[in-house]
Amino acid sequence: MEFLLVWILNGNVLDSGLRYDDAASCYASAQNSGMELKGIGLSGLQFTCIPVSENEELKLLIPSTPRPSFLF
């Protein structure tokens, strides 16, 4: 099992392409990157770490209407 880091910016989902061995390292990396991005003026970023099977293709299906999600 790997964890994929996904960024959400103004309702748009951005697949980082970064995968981590565990949720803790995904979360820590996202928090550190988020602080750096805020430092250069990019605010409003949210992220989530999605568990995925190793070496499996992942298709993100995003609904066209906004709805609550479980973001960190």
PDB file with one MODEL, atoms N, CA, C and O in Angstrom:
MODEL        1
ATOM      1  N   MET A   1       0.833  -1.165   0.000  1.00  0.00           N
ATOM      2  CA  MET A   1       0.000   0.000   0.000  1.00  0.00           C
ATOM      3  C   MET A   1       0.892   1.249   0.000  1.00  0.00           C
ATOM      4  O   MET A   1       1.854   1.345   0.762  1.00  0.00           O
ATOM      5  N   GLU A   2       0.554   2.176  -0.854  1.00  0.00           N
ATOM      6  CA  GLU A   2       1.242   3.464  -0.914  1.00  0.00           C
ATOM      7  C   GLU A   2       0.202   4.564  -0.683  1.00  0.00           C
ATOM      8  O   GLU A   2      -1.003   4.313  -0.701  1.00  0.00           O
ATOM      9  N   PHE A   3       0.693   5.782  -0.467  1.00  0.00           N
ATOM     10  CA  PHE A   3      -0.192   6.921  -0.265  1.00  0.00           C
ATOM     11  C   PHE A   3       0.159   8.006  -1.273  1.00  0.00           C
ATOM     12  O   PHE A   3       1.308   8.436  -1.370  1.00  0.00           O
ATOM     13  N   LEU A   4      -0.844   8.438  -2.017  1.00  0.00           N
ATOM     14  CA  LEU A   4      -0.684   9.457  -3.050  1.00  0.00           C
ATOM     15  C   LEU A   4      -1.057  10.812  -2.468  1.00  0.00           C
ATOM     16  O   LEU A   4      -2.119  10.966  -1.866  1.00  0.00           O
ATOM     17  N   LEU A   5      -0.175  11.797  -2.650  1.00  0.00           N
ATOM     18  CA  LEU A   5      -0.435  13.164  -2.196  1.00  0.00           C
ATOM     19  C   LEU A   5      -1.210  13.908  -3.272  1.00  0.00           C
ATOM     20  O   LEU A   5      -0.765  14.011  -4.415  1.00  0.00           O
ATOM     21  N   VAL A   6      -2.379  14.428  -2.892  1.00  0.00           N
ATOM     22  CA  VAL A   6      -3.231  15.172  -3.809  1.00  0.00           C
ATOM     23  C   VAL A   6      -3.478  16.552  -3.208  1.00  0.00           C
ATOM     24  O   VAL A   6      -3.838  16.675  -2.038  1.00  0.00           O
ATOM     25  N   TRP A   7      -3.281  17.588  -4.023  1.00  0.00           N
ATOM     26  CA  TRP A   7      -3.524  18.970  -3.597  1.00  0.00           C
ATOM     27  C   TRP A   7      -4.880  19.440  -4.101  1.00  0.00           C
ATOM     28  O   TRP A   7      -5.306  19.065  -5.194  1.00  0.00           O
ATOM     29  N   ILE A   8      -5.556  20.257  -3.310  1.00  0.00           N
ATOM     30  CA  ILE A   8      -6.822  20.864  -3.708  1.00  0.00           C
ATOM     31  C   ILE A   8      -6.639  22.374  -3.620  1.00  0.00           C
ATOM     32  O   ILE A   8      -6.317  22.911  -2.560  1.00  0.00           O
ATOM     33  N   LEU A   9      -6.848  23.048  -4.740  1.00  0.00           N
ATOM     34  CA  LEU A   9      -6.682  24.498  -4.819  1.00  0.00           C
ATOM     35  C   LEU A   9      -7.913  25.088  -5.484  1.00  0.00           C
ATOM     36  O   LEU A   9      -8.167  24.854  -6.666  1.00  0.00           O
ATOM     37  N   ASN A  10      -8.676  25.856  -4.716  1.00  0.00           N
ATOM     38  CA  ASN A  10      -9.900  26.493  -5.223  1.00  0.00           C
ATOM     39  C   ASN A  10     -10.841  25.491  -5.884  1.00  0.00           C
ATOM     40  O   ASN A  10     -11.432  25.783  -6.924  1.00  0.00           O
ATOM     41  N   GLY A  11     -10.978  24.324  -5.288  1.00  0.00           N
ATOM     42  CA  GLY A  11     -11.883  23.316  -5.819  1.00  0.00           C
ATOM     43  C   GLY A  11     -11.304  22.465  -6.933  1.00  0.00           C
ATOM     44  O   GLY A  11     -11.962  21.534  -7.397  1.00  0.00           O
ATOM     45  N   ASN A  12     -10.096  22.759  -7.371  1.00  0.00           N
ATOM     46  CA  ASN A  12      -9.433  21.970  -8.412  1.00  0.00           C
ATOM     47  C   ASN A  12      -8.505  20.946  -7.763  1.00  0.00           C
ATOM     48  O   ASN A  12      -7.772  21.267  -6.828  1.00  0.00           O
ATOM     49  N   VAL A  13      -8.544  19.738  -8.256  1.00  0.00           N
ATOM     50  CA  VAL A  13      -7.714  18.662  -7.723  1.00  0.00           C
ATOM     51  C   VAL A  13      -6.453  18.546  -8.552  1.00  0.00           C
ATOM     52  O   VAL A  13      -6.511  18.422  -9.775  1.00  0.00           O
ATOM     53  N   LEU A  14      -5.311  18.586  -7.880  1.00  0.00           N
ATOM     54  CA  LEU A  14      -4.009  18.489  -8.549  1.00  0.00           C
ATOM     55  C   LEU A  14      -3.291  17.243  -8.054  1.00  0.00           C
ATOM     56  O   LEU A  14      -2.935  17.150  -6.879  1.00  0.00           O
ATOM     57  N   ASP A  15      -3.083  16.300  -8.938  1.00  0.00           N
ATOM     58  CA  ASP A  15      -2.373  15.071  -8.603  1.00  0.00           C
ATOM     59  C   ASP A  15      -0.879  15.393  -8.568  1.00  0.00           C
ATOM     60  O   ASP A  15      -0.294  15.740  -9.594  1.00  0.00           O
ATOM     61  N   SER A  16      -0.271  15.280  -7.409  1.00  0.00           N
ATOM     62  CA  SER A  16       1.154  15.595  -7.280  1.00  0.00           C
ATOM     63  C   SER A  16       2.030  14.536  -7.941  1.00  0.00           C
ATOM     64  O   SER A  16       3.164  14.817  -8.329  1.00  0.00           O
ATOM     65  N   GLY A  17       1.504  13.321  -8.069  1.00  0.00           N
ATOM     66  CA  GLY A  17       2.310  12.227  -8.605  1.00  0.00           C
ATOM     67  C   GLY A  17       3.268  11.640  -7.573  1.00  0.00           C
ATOM     68  O   GLY A  17       3.978  10.675  -7.852  1.00  0.00           O
ATOM     69  N   LEU A  18       3.281  12.233  -6.373  1.00  0.00           N
ATOM     70  CA  LEU A  18       4.178  11.760  -5.323  1.00  0.00           C
ATOM     71  C   LEU A  18       3.502  10.673  -4.513  1.00  0.00           C
ATOM     72  O   LEU A  18       2.366  10.834  -4.067  1.00  0.00           O
ATOM     73  N   ARG A  19       4.209   9.556  -4.324  1.00  0.00           N
ATOM     74  CA  ARG A  19       3.694   8.441  -3.529  1.00  0.00           C
ATOM     75  C   ARG A  19       4.640   8.187  -2.366  1.00  0.00           C
ATOM     76  O   ARG A  19       5.857   8.329  -2.482  1.00  0.00           O
ATOM     77  N   TYR A  20       4.047   7.809  -1.249  1.00  0.00           N
ATOM     78  CA  TYR A  20       4.811   7.594  -0.019  1.00  0.00           C
ATOM     79  C   TYR A  20       4.517   6.208   0.538  1.00  0.00           C
ATOM     80  O   TYR A  20       3.464   5.630   0.271  1.00  0.00           O
ATOM     81  N   ASP A  21       5.463   5.682   1.316  1.00  0.00           N
ATOM     82  CA  ASP A  21       5.313   4.349   1.885  1.00  0.00           C
ATOM     83  C   ASP A  21       4.291   4.298   3.016  1.00  0.00           C
ATOM     84  O   ASP A  21       3.693   3.253   3.270  1.00  0.00           O
ATOM     85  N   ASP A  22       4.091   5.427   3.695  1.00  0.00           N
ATOM     86  CA  ASP A  22       3.120   5.440   4.786  1.00  0.00           C
ATOM     87  C   ASP A  22       2.431   6.802   4.867  1.00  0.00           C
ATOM     88  O   ASP A  22       2.919   7.797   4.332  1.00  0.00           O
ATOM     89  N   ALA A  23       1.291   6.818   5.546  1.00  0.00           N
ATOM     90  CA  ALA A  23       0.476   8.029   5.637  1.00  0.00           C
ATOM     91  C   ALA A  23       1.207   9.141   6.384  1.00  0.00           C
ATOM     92  O   ALA A  23       1.055  10.316   6.049  1.00  0.00           O
ATOM     93  N   ALA A  24       1.992   8.783   7.386  1.00  0.00           N
ATOM     94  CA  ALA A  24       2.694   9.791   8.183  1.00  0.00           C
ATOM     95  C   ALA A  24       3.692  10.582   7.337  1.00  0.00           C
ATOM     96  O   ALA A  24       3.774  11.804   7.467  1.00  0.00           O
ATOM     97  N   SER A  25       4.445   9.910   6.479  1.00  0.00           N
ATOM     98  CA  SER A  25       5.421  10.626   5.652  1.00  0.00           C
ATOM     99  C   SER A  25       4.712  11.461   4.588  1.00  0.00           C
ATOM    100  O   SER A  25       5.191  12.538   4.233  1.00  0.00           O
ATOM    101  N   CYS A  26       3.584  10.984   4.078  1.00  0.00           N
ATOM    102  CA  CYS A  26       2.800  11.757   3.116  1.00  0.00           C
ATOM    103  C   CYS A  26       2.304  13.044   3.776  1.00  0.00           C
ATOM    104  O   CYS A  26       2.440  14.132   3.215  1.00  0.00           O
ATOM    105  N   TYR A  27       1.734  12.910   4.961  1.00  0.00           N
ATOM    106  CA  TYR A  27       1.193  14.045   5.696  1.00  0.00           C
ATOM    107  C   TYR A  27       2.296  15.063   6.027  1.00  0.00           C
ATOM    108  O   TYR A  27       2.118  16.264   5.827  1.00  0.00           O
ATOM    109  N   ALA A  28       3.432  14.572   6.534  1.00  0.00           N
ATOM    110  CA  ALA A  28       4.537  15.459   6.909  1.00  0.00           C
ATOM    111  C   ALA A  28       5.073  16.213   5.690  1.00  0.00           C
ATOM    112  O   ALA A  28       5.328  17.415   5.764  1.00  0.00           O
ATOM    113  N   SER A  29       5.240  15.519   4.590  1.00  0.00           N
ATOM    114  CA  SER A  29       5.733  16.157   3.365  1.00  0.00           C
ATOM    115  C   SER A  29       4.758  17.224   2.879  1.00  0.00           C
ATOM    116  O   SER A  29       5.172  18.310   2.475  1.00  0.00           O
ATOM    117  N   ALA A  30       3.467  16.913   2.918  1.00  0.00           N
ATOM    118  CA  ALA A  30       2.455  17.874   2.476  1.00  0.00           C
ATOM    119  C   ALA A  30       2.450  19.109   3.367  1.00  0.00           C
ATOM    120  O   ALA A  30       2.346  20.230   2.869  1.00  0.00           O
ATOM    121  N   GLN A  31       2.559  18.919   4.668  1.00  0.00           N
ATOM    122  CA  GLN A  31       2.576  20.070   5.573  1.00  0.00           C
ATOM    123  C   GLN A  31       3.799  20.944   5.329  1.00  0.00           C
ATOM    124  O   GLN A  31       3.685  22.170   5.299  1.00  0.00           O
ATOM    125  N   ASN A  32       4.962  20.336   5.157  1.00  0.00           N
ATOM    126  CA  ASN A  32       6.176  21.102   4.893  1.00  0.00           C
ATOM    127  C   ASN A  32       6.078  21.857   3.566  1.00  0.00           C
ATOM    128  O   ASN A  32       6.428  23.035   3.487  1.00  0.00           O
ATOM    129  N   SER A  33       5.603  21.173   2.534  1.00  0.00           N
ATOM    130  CA  SER A  33       5.450  21.819   1.223  1.00  0.00           C
ATOM    131  C   SER A  33       4.418  22.936   1.296  1.00  0.00           C
ATOM    132  O   SER A  33       4.600  23.996   0.697  1.00  0.00           O
ATOM    133  N   GLY A  34       3.340  22.698   2.027  1.00  0.00           N
ATOM    134  CA  GLY A  34       2.303  23.712   2.176  1.00  0.00           C
ATOM    135  C   GLY A  34       2.820  24.982   2.824  1.00  0.00           C
ATOM    136  O   GLY A  34       2.454  26.083   2.414  1.00  0.00           O
ATOM    137  N   MET A  35       3.671  24.839   3.836  1.00  0.00           N
ATOM    138  CA  MET A  35       4.262  26.017   4.492  1.00  0.00           C
ATOM    139  C   MET A  35       5.159  26.774   3.524  1.00  0.00           C
ATOM    140  O   MET A  35       5.146  28.005   3.500  1.00  0.00           O
ATOM    141  N   GLU A  36       5.940  26.048   2.725  1.00  0.00           N
ATOM    142  CA  GLU A  36       6.814  26.689   1.746  1.00  0.00           C
ATOM    143  C   GLU A  36       5.997  27.423   0.685  1.00  0.00           C
ATOM    144  O   GLU A  36       6.349  28.536   0.294  1.00  0.00           O
ATOM    145  N   LEU A  37       4.920  26.813   0.222  1.00  0.00           N
ATOM    146  CA  LEU A  37       4.077  27.439  -0.802  1.00  0.00           C
ATOM    147  C   LEU A  37       3.365  28.677  -0.262  1.00  0.00           C
ATOM    148  O   LEU A  37       3.206  29.662  -0.983  1.00  0.00           O
ATOM    149  N   LYS A  38       2.940  28.637   0.990  1.00  0.00           N
ATOM    150  CA  LYS A  38       2.333  29.818   1.607  1.00  0.00           C
ATOM    151  C   LYS A  38       3.354  30.944   1.717  1.00  0.00           C
ATOM    152  O   LYS A  38       3.010  32.119   1.589  1.00  0.00           O
ATOM    153  N   GLY A  39       4.604  30.579   1.954  1.00  0.00           N
ATOM    154  CA  GLY A  39       5.677  31.553   2.062  1.00  0.00           C
ATOM    155  C   GLY A  39       5.915  32.317   0.773  1.00  0.00           C
ATOM    156  O   GLY A  39       6.410  33.443   0.805  1.00  0.00           O
ATOM    157  N   ILE A  40       5.570  31.719  -0.366  1.00  0.00           N
ATOM    158  CA  ILE A  40       5.750  32.417  -1.645  1.00  0.00           C
ATOM    159  C   ILE A  40       4.430  32.967  -2.186  1.00  0.00           C
ATOM    160  O   ILE A  40       4.345  33.402  -3.335  1.00  0.00           O
ATOM    161  N   GLY A  41       3.391  32.937  -1.322  1.00  0.00           N
ATOM    162  CA  GLY A  41       2.139  33.582  -1.703  1.00  0.00           C
ATOM    163  C   GLY A  41       1.020  32.688  -2.193  1.00  0.00           C
ATOM    164  O   GLY A  41      -0.053  33.189  -2.529  1.00  0.00           O
ATOM    165  N   LEU A  42       1.229  31.385  -2.245  1.00  0.00           N
ATOM    166  CA  LEU A  42       0.151  30.467  -2.639  1.00  0.00           C
ATOM    167  C   LEU A  42      -0.615  30.067  -1.391  1.00  0.00           C
ATOM    168  O   LEU A  42      -0.118  29.283  -0.583  1.00  0.00           O
ATOM    169  N   SER A  43      -1.810  30.592  -1.228  1.00  0.00           N
ATOM    170  CA  SER A  43      -2.604  30.244  -0.061  1.00  0.00           C
ATOM    171  C   SER A  43      -3.873  29.524  -0.493  1.00  0.00           C
ATOM    172  O   SER A  43      -4.182  29.454  -1.683  1.00  0.00           O
ATOM    173  N   GLY A  44      -4.589  29.003   0.456  1.00  0.00           N
ATOM    174  CA  GLY A  44      -5.823  28.296   0.148  1.00  0.00           C
ATOM    175  C   GLY A  44      -5.616  26.861  -0.296  1.00  0.00           C
ATOM    176  O   GLY A  44      -6.544  26.222  -0.790  1.00  0.00           O
ATOM    177  N   LEU A  45      -4.406  26.352  -0.124  1.00  0.00           N
ATOM    178  CA  LEU A  45      -4.116  24.967  -0.502  1.00  0.00           C
ATOM    179  C   LEU A  45      -4.585  24.017   0.589  1.00  0.00           C
ATOM    180  O   LEU A  45      -4.394  24.272   1.778  1.00  0.00           O
ATOM    181  N   GLN A  46      -5.193  22.936   0.174  1.00  0.00           N
ATOM    182  CA  GLN A  46      -5.527  21.841   1.065  1.00  0.00           C
ATOM    183  C   GLN A  46      -4.955  20.577   0.441  1.00  0.00           C
ATOM    184  O   GLN A  46      -4.643  20.552  -0.749  1.00  0.00           O
ATOM    185  N   PHE A  47      -4.820  19.544   1.232  1.00  0.00           N
ATOM    186  CA  PHE A  47      -4.281  18.308   0.697  1.00  0.00           C
ATOM    187  C   PHE A  47      -4.959  17.116   1.332  1.00  0.00           C
ATOM    188  O   PHE A  47      -5.615  17.225   2.368  1.00  0.00           O
ATOM    189  N   THR A  48      -4.790  15.994   0.700  1.00  0.00           N
ATOM    190  CA  THR A  48      -5.199  14.719   1.276  1.00  0.00           C
ATOM    191  C   THR A  48      -4.230  13.649   0.780  1.00  0.00           C
ATOM    192  O   THR A  48      -3.635  13.782  -0.290  1.00  0.00           O
ATOM    193  N   CYS A  49      -4.084  12.616   1.551  1.00  0.00           N
ATOM    194  CA  CYS A  49      -3.237  11.481   1.187  1.00  0.00           C
ATOM    195  C   CYS A  49      -4.160  10.290   0.940  1.00  0.00           C
ATOM    196  O   CYS A  49      -4.864   9.840   1.844  1.00  0.00           O
ATOM    197  N   ILE A  50      -4.149   9.793  -0.279  1.00  0.00           N
ATOM    198  CA  ILE A  50      -5.063   8.729  -0.689  1.00  0.00           C
ATOM    199  C   ILE A  50      -4.319   7.394  -0.713  1.00  0.00           C
ATOM    200  O   ILE A  50      -3.293   7.273  -1.383  1.00  0.00           O
ATOM    201  N   PRO A  51      -4.825   6.386   0.012  1.00  0.00           N
ATOM    202  CA  PRO A  51      -4.180   5.067  -0.060  1.00  0.00           C
ATOM    203  C   PRO A  51      -4.443   4.419  -1.419  1.00  0.00           C
ATOM    204  O   PRO A  51      -5.577   4.397  -1.899  1.00  0.00           O
ATOM    205  N   VAL A  52      -3.389   3.897  -2.027  1.00  0.00           N
ATOM    206  CA  VAL A  52      -3.502   3.234  -3.324  1.00  0.00           C
ATOM    207  C   VAL A  52      -2.666   1.953  -3.313  1.00  0.00           C
ATOM    208  O   VAL A  52      -1.695   1.835  -2.565  1.00  0.00           O
ATOM    209  N   SER A  53      -3.056   1.014  -4.144  1.00  0.00           N
ATOM    210  CA  SER A  53      -2.272  -0.216  -4.289  1.00  0.00           C
ATOM    211  C   SER A  53      -1.011   0.086  -5.078  1.00  0.00           C
ATOM    212  O   SER A  53      -1.024   0.891  -6.008  1.00  0.00           O
ATOM    213  N   GLU A  54       0.065  -0.562  -4.701  1.00  0.00           N
ATOM    214  CA  GLU A  54       1.327  -0.347  -5.403  1.00  0.00           C
ATOM    215  C   GLU A  54       1.230  -0.824  -6.841  1.00  0.00           C
ATOM    216  O   GLU A  54       0.621  -1.853  -7.130  1.00  0.00           O
ATOM    217  N   ASN A  55       1.832  -0.069  -7.727  1.00  0.00           N
ATOM    218  CA  ASN A  55       1.915  -0.395  -9.156  1.00  0.00           C
ATOM    219  C   ASN A  55       0.556  -0.545  -9.833  1.00  0.00           C
ATOM    220  O   ASN A  55       0.447  -1.225 -10.853  1.00  0.00           O
ATOM    221  N   GLU A  56      -0.472   0.078  -9.280  1.00  0.00           N
ATOM    222  CA  GLU A  56      -1.800   0.037  -9.886  1.00  0.00           C
ATOM    223  C   GLU A  56      -2.140   1.430 -10.401  1.00  0.00           C
ATOM    224  O   GLU A  56      -1.792   2.432  -9.776  1.00  0.00           O
ATOM    225  N   GLU A  57      -2.816   1.490 -11.531  1.00  0.00           N
ATOM    226  CA  GLU A  57      -3.251   2.760 -12.085  1.00  0.00           C
ATOM    227  C   GLU A  57      -4.372   3.318 -11.220  1.00  0.00           C
ATOM    228  O   GLU A  57      -5.245   2.577 -10.769  1.00  0.00           O
ATOM    229  N   LEU A  58      -4.345   4.607 -10.994  1.00  0.00           N
ATOM    230  CA  LEU A  58      -5.362   5.264 -10.184  1.00  0.00           C
ATOM    231  C   LEU A  58      -6.094   6.287 -11.036  1.00  0.00           C
ATOM    232  O   LEU A  58      -5.467   7.126 -11.684  1.00  0.00           O
ATOM    233  N   LYS A  59      -7.403   6.220 -11.035  1.00  0.00           N
ATOM    234  CA  LYS A  59      -8.212   7.202 -11.744  1.00  0.00           C
ATOM    235  C   LYS A  59      -8.996   7.989 -10.712  1.00  0.00           C
ATOM    236  O   LYS A  59      -9.789   7.425  -9.959  1.00  0.00           O
ATOM    237  N   LEU A  60      -8.769   9.301 -10.681  1.00  0.00           N
ATOM    238  CA  LEU A  60      -9.507  10.162  -9.769  1.00  0.00           C
ATOM    239  C   LEU A  60     -10.779  10.632 -10.455  1.00  0.00           C
ATOM    240  O   LEU A  60     -10.726  11.270 -11.507  1.00  0.00           O
ATOM    241  N   LEU A  61     -11.908  10.321  -9.866  1.00  0.00           N
ATOM    242  CA  LEU A  61     -13.194  10.748 -10.399  1.00  0.00           C
ATOM    243  C   LEU A  61     -13.715  11.860  -9.504  1.00  0.00           C
ATOM    244  O   LEU A  61     -14.087  11.628  -8.354  1.00  0.00           O
ATOM    245  N   ILE A  62     -13.737  13.069 -10.045  1.00  0.00           N
ATOM    246  CA  ILE A  62     -14.126  14.243  -9.270  1.00  0.00           C
ATOM    247  C   ILE A  62     -15.525  14.671  -9.694  1.00  0.00           C
ATOM    248  O   ILE A  62     -15.759  14.930 -10.875  1.00  0.00           O
ATOM    249  N   PRO A  63     -16.470  14.749  -8.737  1.00  0.00           N
ATOM    250  CA  PRO A  63     -17.815  15.185  -9.106  1.00  0.00           C
ATOM    251  C   PRO A  63     -17.819  16.642  -9.557  1.00  0.00           C
ATOM    252  O   PRO A  63     -16.996  17.440  -9.107  1.00  0.00           O
ATOM    253  N   SER A  64     -18.746  16.983 -10.445  1.00  0.00           N
ATOM    254  CA  SER A  64     -18.794  18.353 -10.959  1.00  0.00           C
ATOM    255  C   SER A  64     -19.375  19.329  -9.950  1.00  0.00           C
ATOM    256  O   SER A  64     -19.190  20.538 -10.092  1.00  0.00           O
ATOM    257  N   THR A  65     -20.070  18.838  -8.939  1.00  0.00           N
ATOM    258  CA  THR A  65     -20.620  19.721  -7.911  1.00  0.00           C
ATOM    259  C   THR A  65     -19.807  19.553  -6.632  1.00  0.00           C
ATOM    260  O   THR A  65     -19.478  18.435  -6.236  1.00  0.00           O
ATOM    261  N   PRO A  66     -19.489  20.671  -5.995  1.00  0.00           N
ATOM    262  CA  PRO A  66     -18.702  20.567  -4.769  1.00  0.00           C
ATOM    263  C   PRO A  66     -19.504  19.884  -3.656  1.00  0.00           C
ATOM    264  O   PRO A  66     -20.708  20.098  -3.513  1.00  0.00           O
ATOM    265  N   ARG A  67     -18.822  19.076  -2.892  1.00  0.00           N
ATOM    266  CA  ARG A  67     -19.456  18.444  -1.748  1.00  0.00           C
ATOM    267  C   ARG A  67     -18.416  18.252  -0.668  1.00  0.00           C
ATOM    268  O   ARG A  67     -17.220  18.282  -0.958  1.00  0.00           O
ATOM    269  N   PRO A  68     -18.832  18.058   0.561  1.00  0.00           N
ATOM    270  CA  PRO A  68     -17.873  17.931   1.651  1.00  0.00           C
ATOM    271  C   PRO A  68     -16.902  16.777   1.408  1.00  0.00           C
ATOM    272  O   PRO A  68     -17.264  15.748   0.837  1.00  0.00           O
ATOM    273  N   SER A  69     -15.694  16.969   1.843  1.00  0.00           N
ATOM    274  CA  SER A  69     -14.699  15.907   1.725  1.00  0.00           C
ATOM    275  C   SER A  69     -13.901  15.850   3.015  1.00  0.00           C
ATOM    276  O   SER A  69     -14.011  16.734   3.865  1.00  0.00           O
ATOM    277  N   PHE A  70     -13.110  14.823   3.153  1.00  0.00           N
ATOM    278  CA  PHE A  70     -12.303  14.644   4.339  1.00  0.00           C
ATOM    279  C   PHE A  70     -10.871  15.064   4.032  1.00  0.00           C
ATOM    280  O   PHE A  70     -10.038  14.236   3.664  1.00  0.00           O
ATOM    281  N   LEU A  71     -10.598  16.327   4.183  1.00  0.00           N
ATOM    282  CA  LEU A  71      -9.273  16.857   3.905  1.00  0.00           C
ATOM    283  C   LEU A  71      -8.532  17.058   5.213  1.00  0.00           C
ATOM    284  O   LEU A  71      -9.143  17.343   6.243  1.00  0.00           O
ATOM    285  N   PHE A  72      -7.212  16.908   5.173  1.00  0.00           N
ATOM    286  CA  PHE A  72      -6.405  17.170   6.355  1.00  0.00           C
ATOM    287  C   PHE A  72      -6.259  18.639   6.538  1.00  0.00           C
ATOM    288  O   PHE A  72      -5.608  19.082   7.485  1.00  0.00           O
TER     289      PHE A  72
ENDMDL
END
